[in-house]
Amino acid sequence: MLGNTLALVPMLWAQKYWLRSMFATSGARRQRGLCYMSSILAFTCVVLRFDTAVFAATMLASRLSMINVRVICTLMAAVTASALLSLAVDSYYWRQRWMWPEFRVFWFNIVLGRSSEWGVSPPHYYFTHFIPRLLLGALPFAGIGILANRRAAQLAAAYIVSIAVFSANAHKEWRFILPAVPIGNLCAALGVARLDQVPTLRLPTRLMAMALAASSLALAVMMTYISSLNYPGGFALALLHSTESSSDVRVHIDTYAAMTGVTRFGQLNHNWIYNKTEGLAPAQFGNFTHLLTSNPKQHSGNGFSVTAVESGYAGLDVRPRLLLSAELPVSARLQPLVWIMRRDDAPS
């Protein structure tokens, strides 16, 4: 599970109290909702995903007039407690002193500015590429909701500012803006509700909403299947575990394999050594019995042989002529992406 997906759970909870701080009828209830929201956001940013701090900042800024000493003290206490919790738990499990993973991520990506090493995209990419893919059929109704409903516009404004901040960073991924999806769907629901109040638009609105919901579901199922093909590294490691019975295994995992599904959760054999060191010299690979690599030619002449290969997603093949047949006109195209290699003189 992606850390962003895990962080989405408390973010949804924080959004609940964000809405309460805006629209609850009781002033005391709004203030209490703001305190709860601050605590949850602090935990999410400090322990789970530091990038949610961008959304947290705009959510808090939208309620600036309600922030008082109580809210500030609650926020500071939550940040301190969350940092101490992360230091204690992560230092123990990582077996390193003063281990605070999210601070290290912040330092690497923001302070050192090295996030671009993972790829760059143009500034408009979130708005022109990721938002349409995430909201799908909800997008047109979300636009109507924002234009027709003051509360929807108020909610959307904070998240539009957040996405604009993310757009300033060259490295972009759809998972960074996951918290915007529930707010987009909420704005879409308000847009449908507004159109449904117009008698002449009621029937076409309902028909369009059902059609867009059905098409969104179909696209979501298709994209879920395609996403499952994006982890050849993870499948290659699982295949190695199922085919290699020796306990004396030292496997090197290259960058591409590590980025496509190889995680610590997949390192199942406690007797094996898993290594992800980058920039090794050719001679240093002789210290390993197996390789998970995206470049088998680099090692084929250095005492390693390919034992298996895992394919992954390489695009879509569209064949309109199959529309009138029983076959699907769209299929996923696969190509070899990660090779399992074994050293020729490795012990059996």
C-alpha positions in Angstrom: 0.0 0.0 0.0 1.3 3.4 -0.9 2.0 5.8 2.0 -0.3 8.3 0.3 -3.1 5.8 0.3 -2.6 5.1 4.0 -2.4 8.9 4.7 -5.7 9.4 2.8 -7.6 7.7 5.7 -6.8 10.3 8.4 -7.0 13.0 5.7 -10.7 12.0 5.1 -11.2 12.2 8.9 -9.6 15.7 9.0 -11.8 16.8 6.1 -14.8 15.8 8.1 -13.8 18.2 10.9 -12.8 20.8 8.4 -16.3 20.8 7.1 -17.7 20.9 10.6 -15.5 23.9 11.4 -17.0 25.7 8.5 -20.7 24.7 8.5 -21.6 23.5 12.0 -24.4 25.7 13.6 -22.8 25.8 17.0 -19.7 28.0 17.5 -18.3 25.6 20.1 -18.7 22.7 17.7 -16.9 24.6 14.9 -14.0 25.4 17.3 -13.9 21.8 18.5 -13.8 20.5 14.9 -10.9 22.8 14.2 -8.9 21.4 17.1 -9.6 17.8 16.0 -8.7 18.7 12.4 -5.4 20.3 13.6 -4.4 17.2 15.6 -5.2 14.7 12.8 -3.4 16.8 10.2 -0.3 17.1 12.5 -0.1 13.3 12.9 -0.6 12.7 9.2 2.1 15.2 8.1 4.7 14.2 10.7 4.2 10.4 10.8 2.7 9.3 7.5 3.3 11.7 4.6 5.0 15.1 4.9 3.6 16.3 1.6 0.1 16.5 3.1 1.4 19.5 4.9 0.6 21.5 1.8 -3.1 20.6 2.1 -3.0 21.1 5.9 -1.7 24.6 5.5 -4.4 25.7 3.1 -7.1 24.0 5.2 -5.9 25.9 8.3 -5.5 29.1 6.3 -9.1 28.9 5.2 -10.1 29.0 8.9 -7.6 31.7 9.9 -10.3 33.8 11.5 -11.1 31.0 13.9 -7.6 30.1 15.0 -6.9 31.1 18.6 -4.5 30.1 21.4 -6.3 26.9 22.0 -6.0 25.7 18.4 -2.3 26.8 18.2 -1.5 24.9 21.5 -3.4 21.8 20.2 -1.5 21.9 16.9 1.9 22.3 18.6 1.2 19.5 21.1 0.1 17.2 18.3 3.2 18.0 16.2 5.5 17.3 19.2 3.7 14.1 20.2 3.7 12.8 16.6 7.4 13.6 16.1 8.3 11.8 19.4 6.2 8.8 18.3 7.8 8.6 14.9 11.3 8.9 16.4 10.6 6.2 19.0 8.9 3.7 16.7 10.9 4.2 13.5 14.3 4.4 15.3 13.5 1.0 16.8 12.3 -0.7 13.6 14.9 0.9 11.3 17.6 0.2 13.9 19.0 3.7 13.5 19.2 6.5 16.1 17.1 9.5 15.6 15.2 8.1 12.6 12.4 10.4 11.5 11.5 9.2 8.0 9.2 12.0 7.0 11.8 14.6 8.0 14.4 12.9 5.9 12.0 12.8 2.9 11.4 16.6 3.5 15.1 17.2 3.6 15.9 15.2 0.5 13.0 16.5 -1.6 12.6 20.1 -0.5 15.8 21.3 1.2 18.2 19.5 -1.1 15.8 19.8 -4.0 16.5 16.3 -5.3 12.9 15.2 -6.1 13.5 16.0 -9.7 15.8 12.9 -9.8 12.7 10.8 -10.0 11.4 12.6 -13.1 10.0 16.0 -14.1 6.7 17.2 -15.6 5.5 20.6 -16.9 3.9 23.0 -14.4 0.3 22.4 -15.8 0.5 18.6 -15.5 -1.6 18.3 -12.3 -4.5 20.4 -13.8 -4.4 19.0 -17.4 -3.4 15.4 -16.8 -3.8 14.1 -13.2 -7.0 15.9 -12.1 -9.0 14.7 -15.2 -7.7 11.1 -14.6 -8.6 11.1 -10.9 -12.0 12.7 -11.1 -13.1 11.2 -14.4 -16.9 11.7 -14.9 -17.2 13.8 -11.7 -15.1 16.6 -13.3 -17.7 18.5 -15.3 -20.2 18.4 -12.4 -17.5 19.5 -10.0 -17.0 22.6 -12.2 -20.7 23.3 -12.1 -20.8 22.9 -8.3 -17.9 25.3 -7.8 -19.5 27.9 -10.0 -23.0 27.5 -8.6 -22.4 26.9 -4.9 -20.5 29.3 -2.7 -19.6 26.6 -0.2 -18.2 24.3 -2.9 -16.1 27.2 -4.2 -14.8 27.8 -0.7 -13.8 24.2 -0.4 -12.3 24.0 -3.8 -10.3 27.2 -3.5 -8.1 25.8 -0.7 -7.3 22.7 -2.7 -6.7 24.5 -5.9 -4.1 26.6 -4.1 -2.5 23.4 -2.7 -2.3 21.9 -6.2 -0.8 25.1 -7.5 1.9 24.8 -4.8 2.6 21.2 -5.8 2.8 22.4 -9.4 5.8 24.6 -8.5 7.8 21.4 -7.9 9.2 19.8 -11.0 8.5 16.2 -9.9 4.8 15.4 -10.0 2.9 12.2 -9.2 -0.9 11.7 -9.0 -0.6 10.2 -5.5 0.5 13.6 -4.1 -2.9 15.1 -4.8 -5.1 12.2 -3.7 -6.7 14.2 -0.8 -8.2 16.5 -3.5 -10.4 13.6 -4.9 -13.0 13.6 -2.1 -13.4 17.3 -2.2 -13.7 17.1 -6.0 -16.4 14.5 -5.7 -18.2 16.6 -3.0 -18.2 19.6 -5.4 -19.6 17.3 -8.1 -22.4 16.1 -5.9 -23.3 19.8 -5.1 -23.3 20.5 -8.8 -25.7 17.6 -9.6 -27.9 18.8 -6.7 -28.0 22.3 -8.1 -28.9 21.2 -11.6 -31.5 18.8 -10.2 -33.4 21.8 -8.8 -34.1 23.1 -12.3 -37.2 21.2 -13.5 -36.2 21.3 -17.2 -32.7 20.0 -16.5 -33.7 17.3 -13.9 -34.1 14.3 -16.2 -31.1 15.0 -18.5 -28.9 15.7 -15.4 -29.9 12.4 -13.8 -29.3 10.5 -17.1 -25.9 12.2 -17.6 -24.9 11.6 -14.0 -25.7 7.9 -14.3 -23.9 7.6 -17.6 -20.8 9.4 -16.3 -20.8 7.3 -13.1 -21.0 4.0 -15.2 -18.2 5.2 -17.5 -16.1 6.3 -14.6 -16.5 2.8 -13.0 -15.5 1.1 -16.3 -12.4 3.3 -16.6 -11.5 2.8 -13.0 -11.7 -1.0 -13.4 -9.5 -0.8 -16.6 -7.0 1.5 -14.9 -6.8 -0.8 -11.9 -6.0 -3.7 -14.1 -3.4 -1.7 -16.0 -1.9 -0.5 -12.7 -1.5 -4.1 -11.6 0.9 -4.6 -14.6 3.2 -1.8 -13.4 5.1 -3.8 -10.8 7.4 -6.2 -12.7 10.1 -5.7 -10.0 7.8 -7.0 -7.3 6.6 -10.0 -9.4 10.2 -10.8 -10.3 11.2 -10.9 -6.6 8.2 -13.1 -5.8 9.2 -15.4 -8.7 12.7 -15.6 -7.3 11.4 -16.6 -3.9 9.3 -19.4 -5.5 12.0 -20.9 -7.6 15.2 -20.5 -5.5 15.5 -23.0 -2.7 19.0 -22.1 -1.5 19.4 -20.2 1.7 22.7 -18.7 0.5 21.3 -15.9 -1.7 22.6 -12.4 -2.1 20.4 -10.5 -4.5 21.1 -7.1 -5.9 18.0 -5.0 -6.9 18.6 -2.3 -9.4 16.8 1.1 -9.3 14.0 0.2 -11.8 13.2 -3.0 -10.0 13.0 -1.1 -6.7 10.7 1.4 -8.3 8.3 -1.2 -9.7 7.2 -3.2 -6.7 10.3 -4.4 -4.7 9.7 -3.3 -1.1 10.8 -4.5 2.3 7.5 -6.3 2.6 8.5 -8.5 -0.2 11.8 -9.5 1.3 10.4 -12.7 2.8 13.5 -14.8 3.4 15.4 -13.7 6.5 18.5 -15.8 5.4 18.8 -13.9 2.1 20.7 -10.6 1.7 18.8 -7.9 -0.3 20.9 -5.1 -1.6 19.8 -1.9 -3.5 23.1 0.0 -3.6 23.3 2.2 -6.7 26.4 3.0 -8.8 28.3 -0.3 -8.3 31.3 -1.0 -10.5 30.9 -4.1 -12.7 33.4 -6.1 -10.6 31.3 -5.5 -7.5 28.3 -7.4 -8.8 30.4 -10.6 -8.4 29.5 -10.4 -4.7 25.9 -11.3 -5.5 24.4 -14.7 -6.5 21.3 -13.1 -8.2 20.4 -9.9 -9.8 17.0 -8.2 -10.5 17.9 -5.9 -13.4 16.4 -3.9 -16.2 19.7 -4.1 -18.1 20.7 -7.7 -18.6 23.2 -6.9 -21.3 25.3 -5.1 -18.7 25.8 -8.4 -16.8 25.5 -11.2 -19.4 29.2 -11.1 -20.2 30.3 -10.9 -16.5 29.4 -14.4 -15.3 25.6 -14.0 -15.0 22.9 -15.8 -17.0 19.2 -14.9 -17.3 16.9 -17.4 -15.6 13.6 -15.7 -15.9 12.0 -12.4 -17.1 9.0 -10.4 -15.9 7.0 -8.3 -18.3 5.1 -5.1 -17.6 2.8 -2.6 -19.1 4.1 -0.9 -22.2 0.9 0.8 -23.6 -2.5 0.0 -25.1 -3.3 -1.6 -28.4 -6.5 -0.3 -29.9 -8.2 -2.4 -32.6 -11.5 -0.8 -33.7 -12.2 -3.6 -36.1 -13.0 -5.8 -33.1 -15.9 -3.6 -32.0 -18.3 -5.9 -33.9 -16.7 -9.1 -32.5 -16.7 -10.8 -29.1 -13.2 -9.7 -28.4 -12.3 -6.5 -26.6 -11.1 -3.7 -28.9 -8.5 -2.5 -26.4 -5.8 -4.7 -24.8 -2.7 -4.0 -22.7 0.6 -4.4 -24.4 3.4 -6.0 -22.4 7.1 -6.1 -22.8 10.0 -7.6 -20.9 11.1 -5.1 -18.2 12.9 -6.9 -15.3 15.2 -9.9 -15.7 16.3 -12.4 -13.0 19.9 -13.3 -13.4 22.0 -15.9 -11.6 25.7 -16.1 -11.2 27.0 -19.0 -13.2 29.2 -20.3 -10.3 26.6 -19.6 -7.5 26.1 -22.5 -5.1 22.9 -24.5 -5.6 
